[in-house]
């Protein structure tokens, strides 16, 4: 009778699983879970896990590859499928994969670089190179390190709540590498380092890439862990037909799939419960379809629900799940840095924005890591948090310095003032000493210019640098403004063209607070030249309005937390500058010592979905009674990189009005109506003249202007067209700008 019962049970089990493999029932059935790689298709694993949990199946071992490794590691660490669903639905995978960093994660210099150059390439040995991968995978690593911080003290993955391993590929030997110990986020990242998309990961001296290259479905490895029965979830693509191979990524996937697809014919037969969701309509990069893919995984697993219930009945004990709780903040007790050679500890700590003993949130931690990455001085930045006494954490930081010490950078630009411009930049790091950067911009086009800078960045300590720049343009202005410079004045002309050139040389010292607020002092030499065409009857030469050398001391302060320089929707901006002019060669014969001070305050905030408000208040004044006025404030035109005291103002031409003091208010409402496309409306108002702050300056504005425009935030920089007008003028004007301003 006993034999008949057992035979009947085995027959029922065989029919239920509809698989070739049979297993002997035990008191407590051990279940192994295999999760394949498949990019975004791996979201289906989450849906299948929901059904497993609903059926009451206890998973005892997990092996995964690539996306299967990510889902498997989270589940093994204590996350529920519902929690993973919520996590992945809140992640912007485009930003995550492309390593996009928020603007706030960059220092002032990195912000300027990112908003000046459209293309950056390695330039070693006078040879142009190309990046080895699209992404460093830093944002993915940061996310995994935060999510898996509750198990950061576990080096042996067999000691996780559910024993786990993942597969990677040794790029040098082509062998499969089983990762079952070490630092869990690092192991997972190696398992998913798809060639050309993500850079390889170095673990224990091995250069590792995506495990799916050689073993995308680690069935035998899970069985060897002690599993009695294998449940496999396969989200791999079959080999594509020729008509579907229309891009480089698809060709790479096809090559990558040759071996694993053929291996799956055998592995499928050896899998006790095989689940293959119907996700052919999705691709490996369909991250925006995550919810749909999860549903398809759940539907496929529901077809096996009765089988799962049968398995659960053969498991005599249930695992008590310990919630995986991520703390909002971490208190740093000790920071170790390894791998740095050319960049000092002070430099690295300055970029991190926190010090030993600080209590910081994970967002601040990731911002600091992102800021270090944003310098482009490091190929790899990996950190490990290890529990210390009193709930504090030891931060171990490993960096691999970028060997590309010379960079070639390019940019293009057009606007109504500088006209057509092309930028060629050569940047050299560590030219004379550690932590330094030497940069030279050569700008060709209608107005030839240059910018040179040598800067030594000492992080939290005093940094210093040298600047030299030459700027030139020509512009038409009203003769009423020129007449204030000339003796005798010009009669009979309404408008005249002037040529402006400015050669500036500075030495400065600077310190930063949290890399968001910087203050500095310095000394400056400036050669300022303004000339016009022949305007004096009977003379065959240009008229020189000013051609003087000026020597000054200056101080400045900057705060910039805007999320976007050109289309800000949140953040603060403060810029203050004071120049005291001490000496001059005095071409005009009117120089006396004087000071020019100016400041700008900006505030941007969202007011509705994709609708934001940006308010700016700006003012300046002269201290001293010198008659020199060529350095006075001149308002008008649209632009970003004006020299000296030229201030943009809608509704007026460049330099349309001014004086030795001014007060300006600007408000802009911006609507991002589709991805990077914006429409905006601006209104600005101003008072300007000589010593206006000595009188009642808070009066009805004398000058006003308005603008409506369209902008595209492209990879070349902003592309903008604006129509500007003023009720004080009879006609409006169009402004065009293409590319980053430089």
Steps between C-alpha positions, in 0.01 A plus 500: 500500500787738590664443162175579319471835687858598413459401136181703484672800653790479255256470208307810612825695544624400155176603334484827694848614405482369142879479501740220412673522838355309794592553861453300815273664754665587826389624836601853416538579130787737416416739216758666279411805291678586173453851357637574155626829365306701247528870574163668553330167429634392839217697661295187428690328783322726748157398371591132520630542855165650600331175396760287679437689822124481455527122463713483815816363336812538713803573281817349648765592241524765230731531204472780248670681218486869403148632569423164657791562738358837604150367568641185660734689732224731619270205567778307673570801722143528623310720254152384405384499136256780586786711640712435191205598279476831685877561482532442127191704418655801674835478316583700186695232315611735223681719753618191687655326200648813341660603830324835487595706799296783646660839442527542877745208506761705315743762618510844339770391260326178402179696445682742271661216307171311460332821380768608257619195307272283285758226440786376719750242373826354635801657327807303605819512298329738256260220411126533543346211691146387572336378821503121553139504620194721504457486877717437804199355679557731797135589556401133494773419750389784729141377493599142575735605780217693666238228457732226622653697788307289760709195395826688438671306779447166322796395287391138450185508284404157636429678829242734352139431609485289183833358373586672173757522223524672163694434181754720320743446212879538513567716196862380472430123505136481395427279800189523713564633853271415790478788749384378840708720730634852525304825493152427370434822298835461326431137410158583356642783294762268351228250410313768304792684334378464143792551257527850347208626708666468844868494578644174641526447876823387662459250785793313653717587203254370241347728238134401496210569264140383465458136604246455223784476249574142607243395763173688499307226681713344780291188555771249592661742746169537689445125506846450652402727789266223616176569314258207464294680241582785261259777409636699208378832361640563155467848347763462228445590137512238230733565208366782285424482129698710254219755459512574874875568511472871428735653758844447653343408837286232335804354323693492828208328672485245219870421538459487876208258469659239269635279774237553767201439269640165386586407860139566602368208294669262745453712810128533437466122501685481831283761669227352721265799469579719201340844456546700181282816505352626175704820471597493133345844449753654738874560464792487740475880533122526553552639848207738456273193465598349834147470640377317187797260503439421868136417417611265221734322743216462747266361233757242388561385857127472571486222241716299744314606813366153580850359461635760743229415752601135476865591563407716798313208656822297493691766696453429868639831625456861396765768512439790733567806283705777655414836340782669307494850648727772358588777743444853376843610617838364588758626750851473360766369737822491308566552129765295322603582143690262276619524142574873490842608377479834318206634701543570869277392786407865556389530138281188523346595834428846363298347217314262732367799698507314830764411755574237758243521779224655287150358506364510146210367299550247222402768253788716626733201485407426140523869413855504633592189304335650193697821548821299503395324179402833343863615511573236231826435683399148604397197295370317803365615834379220722409524864419251770316568822591271786322506838700650784418547864193700611327464160775698330649399166854465371524640146758328280553682173682352202580717200670428171642815351429581139812463288366747246691801626456698179157576355382652175172688533283657234206735488300712257294811557308777330341810649421854389801655674793264443354353178633163385755337730684170517688393813805276519623420850798306625496407868799350681473356848791476743726707279720649774375336819228283648144636500564756226322558170616707203243600241525703179201601286563630151186648349487555126231666292379854453670606825825325590536449877686286751474385862791358698481367853736324737333384821621300800206349684565429867145410595411632845828690518610815317514447124663738257526572131593719207269624225559677172231573246446713194156605381391710205182593316344788311156642561286789390393743774325834522726802456344651813698244699823564308470875544546460872845356423613751238612857493381650274182300460373353172222682319278376217523122567232294675697177529862397474697176505762454770770233524558373852794290615596396850819320609485384862764331718426384854658324794256384766452293814179315574341280761175309490231396744330172407614562139185710451611831646835647409676821600819642359732798473752599238685758296425592140652675203261603222563668166168645388474647152201661329531644149271612220533537127597837356235741635690828508471687173832558327687235700595165348538294814292325763382678809628352826256534787709310753828310484607467861670249725315460831640341814256389767443282804184295511293271715209275412248254640292242313219265587337295226254218566292537184402163354551637148699809405290600199156367597502488883197355676642494853793633699672818608758726342715772653786681333678792660804687368697803620781656295710784640693671219827630643709604198455570132700612198202739465449552128195718569676721757207459740617217730479519877492202735149351517308179577235318300275258691224280365288207616240264359249284688292234327229265616331225296208287611244268340145636513323218316593185310775599251423867570756706692566857609842662506552837669820704481598823670818676400666827588827689497654830592820704487683628807711806423465821305720420202380638168604179320189333360620239249468235774149606595206260484335465158170311468338346194500199270487130573800297600687299759873566472522878498818676606556753777177677592281423200164375630237324281158665484203403283342771284818701435802461275841417647615788719167676445507691829700517821699700750727444796221329695197288418230279646332227297228238556430211265227237514466199269224241478623186324293205382667177393233373264685193370821346627773763441277752325407824674288806440543798729389854566724760667450849633777728629499846658783733594612836624843620391699820506769676699494450875136392503532351849565846641149602397164327530591196294198286599275675251303393195752342258618723218576207271303185424509219248340167420591185310330182386708211380557136420799299621637151441741358758714306250831317536668797327354731760187717499346591167286807551294747302339798672291795396564800725324833522459802727210746531760779496624399154316506171619161373591161637797277429576130447783328686650167393749283687629151421727294723673554832617854571877546522 
